[in-house]
Amino acid sequence: MQNNTFAFVRGTVLTAGIAFALGAGAQEVQQKPATSGGGVPKNVNVSQEALTKAGGQGVNWLHTNGSYDQQRFYPGTQISNQNVKNLRVAYVFQTEVVESMETAPIVIDGVMFLTTSYNHVYAVDAATGKEFWHYKHKMGPVTTFCCGPNNRGVAISGGKVFMGTLDAKLVALDAKTGKLLWETQIADPEKGYSETMSPTVIDNKVLIGTNGGEYGVRGFVKAFNADDGKLAWTFYTIPEKGHEGKWDPKDATGRDMKRDIAAEKAAFAKDGSFYQTLGGGVWMNPSVDLKSRTVWFVVGNPSPDLYGAERPGDNLYTNSIVAIDLDKGTYKCHFQYIAHDVWDLDAVSPPILVDVKDKAGKMIPGVIHGGKTGHVYVHDRKDCSLIRFSEAMVPQENMWVLPTTEGARMLPGANGGVEWSPMAVNSKLRLAYALNLHQPMTYHVEPAKYPGGSKLWLGGAFKAIPSEKQWGRVAAVNIDTGKMAWKYDTEQPLIGGGLATAGGLFFFGEGNGLFKALDAASGKLLWSFQCGAGANAMPVSYMVGKKQYVAMGCGGNTQLDFKRGNSVFVFALPD
Amino acid sequence: MEKLRAAIIAATALVVMAAAVAAHAQDVEKGRKKAEACIACHGPNGNSTQPQFPILAGQTARYLYLQLKDFKEGCRAEPQMDPFLKDLSRDDMFDLSAFFAAQKLRTAANFKPDPVKVERGKKKADEVLCTMCHLGGFMGQNEIPRVAGQHYAYVVKQLKDFKTAKRTNDAGNMASVSKTLSDQDIDDLANFLAGLY
């Protein structure tokens, strides 16, 4: 019965009514999560050593962003800038959910794990696309999320895969069978919490942040025991005391943000007790520095997004990069890009660990972040301090004009710059590759009190400007100088992940369905393929036997309303 | 239009799933009985034929529940709803929401959208970024209502009420959105939305 009901997910308007009729009858079986399929025909086991060394090998793709460094750099060279023109489809895997696809497939020993919107997980043969199992999460009665029913993938460790869910749970599945091993409630969905990011597993701990900056949550990163889902520690992105910060009038680049600090201080003296509703979601995976046992992540916008009068102060640690201790979850350092943000130009794209030149030209351990502001920020890993920021990758105009009731035009628009899209790094070329949007918008403010967690709380709105063209840009930024080495413009704003390879390539997708490979050094277009739906997930690469594959989810995107689909395309060179 | 049609189909499929998901926690059959009092205004299965009363069939369960709660708590004022609310428990509201969410929308055939207004309404919707919250096809998600196929007159009234702060249970979002809409924009949007089914 359940299978029948869900089969209609891919139905049409005509069949919708029948599915509704079935809905009531399906109640009982839907009380349980469902796994179908015969399972993976071999054991799946990923050691901590394999996870630690993931970035240095070209067989498996073990982390959403390739490694704990999150460079999204694949070291294999079979597919290269010399032969990529011959790249062709090996197979297409179709899921049963036609909706926004943001997953980064995880691949181990020829088995691929991928997710869809609404928290389905599939295990498939990574060389042929044969389905081994299919898991459907039993969604709770209440979900609250702003930007589509997305999921960005699983994490793997030992014989388990882990996924965060829209109803704010963490689930652990048996990687071989797809059976549910345990689930734990991360936070209350009635208060605006939900999960779309993939977790990160390290030393038997599952790390995960939260969505909810549009609902007045108190953001966090939590660590759960991988064996049983018990909470190990919580780091709140909003400290109970001290979130007012140092009343910084300028952003990270030194531009004045037109804050009325005196008025804010007066308001704060009257009521500074809003830390429980100040927002600060963590949307994307943290990176982990194993040497110093430090977890790095970026924190999203304060709540409400556009109406700052409700939340005087710098709103720490919103719009910041933050470092915490891996074992205890305690604060180490932070750097805030925009204090008291009223534009939703927050920090979302995951931080990347890479050695960089400091101001004196010496190579040091660095950490970089691609901002919605359109800058790549380069930090010293020692103390979070900012070494440099890149030139603006997309046009910036009228920064920082304050939002008004009628709307104030400012560039970039509220989606960025760089949205959640993870950058990729080719450290040999010294380049970070960032996917940018150019969406001219007006920013509107509207006073609004906290509505209780169950309703979107923006404190205003963003609107596009119909007379101004929108477009996208891949920017290759030299991390030692902050200059763009090249740029490649696209007809639509870009959202999704990038992948750099040792074959001298950079892979990325567009909302019009085109999945492309550019020359990593020059930005020249070398290959493209039309997937038929928005290529807005995160590409990965791996090997099975002697063959290198590149996989990309093409299911479109909710936020930008790119054409939906349900397929993962997998490419390889001809035999 | 092809893109739009595909989006509507996809979004409709989503509502199917949302309805199936919602069904297991809230009781559609109990809701059906409790909904008997609603039919006079909201029509059989929530398919209202009187344009001043919203179509509830196919609406998201979460939105329906929160609206009932807001009516009951006085956060949304509608005198015609008052007599029906005083005895409703939280479970009643869950069941009613589940029932209406599980019904198929059959939009009123007596409204013919003006194609010129539909075209302008679509452009305005793109500009205002409606689908970032209401989703592709305007099928809604969670607490954000489905507005596809809703009555023209009801949509016009709500947008005007948001604009003039007669309706304020939107946490400011729709107030902000509607501030820059002219009467013509509202007319165009309502034509566009009423035709989406």
Interface residues (C-beta under 8 A of the other chain):
Chain A: T5 F6 F8 V9 R10 G11 T12 V13 A16 G17 A19 F20 L22 G23 A24 A26 Q27 Q30 Q31 V97 V98 E99 Y118 K138 M139 G140 P141 V142 T143 T144 F145 C146 C147 G148 P149 P304 Y307 T405 E406 G407 H444 V445 E446 P447 A448 P451 S454 K455 L456 W457 L458 G459 G460 A461 F462 K463 A464 I465 P466 T558 Q559 D561 K563 R564
Chain B: K3 A6 A7 I8 I9 A10 T12 A13 L14 V15 V16 M17 A19 A20 V21 A22 A23 H24 A25 Q26 V28 E29 A61 R62 L66 F94 A102 Q103 K104 K123 D126 E127 V128 L129 T131 M132 C133 L135 G136 Q141 N142 E143 I144 D170 A171 G172 N173 A175 S176 V177 K179 T180
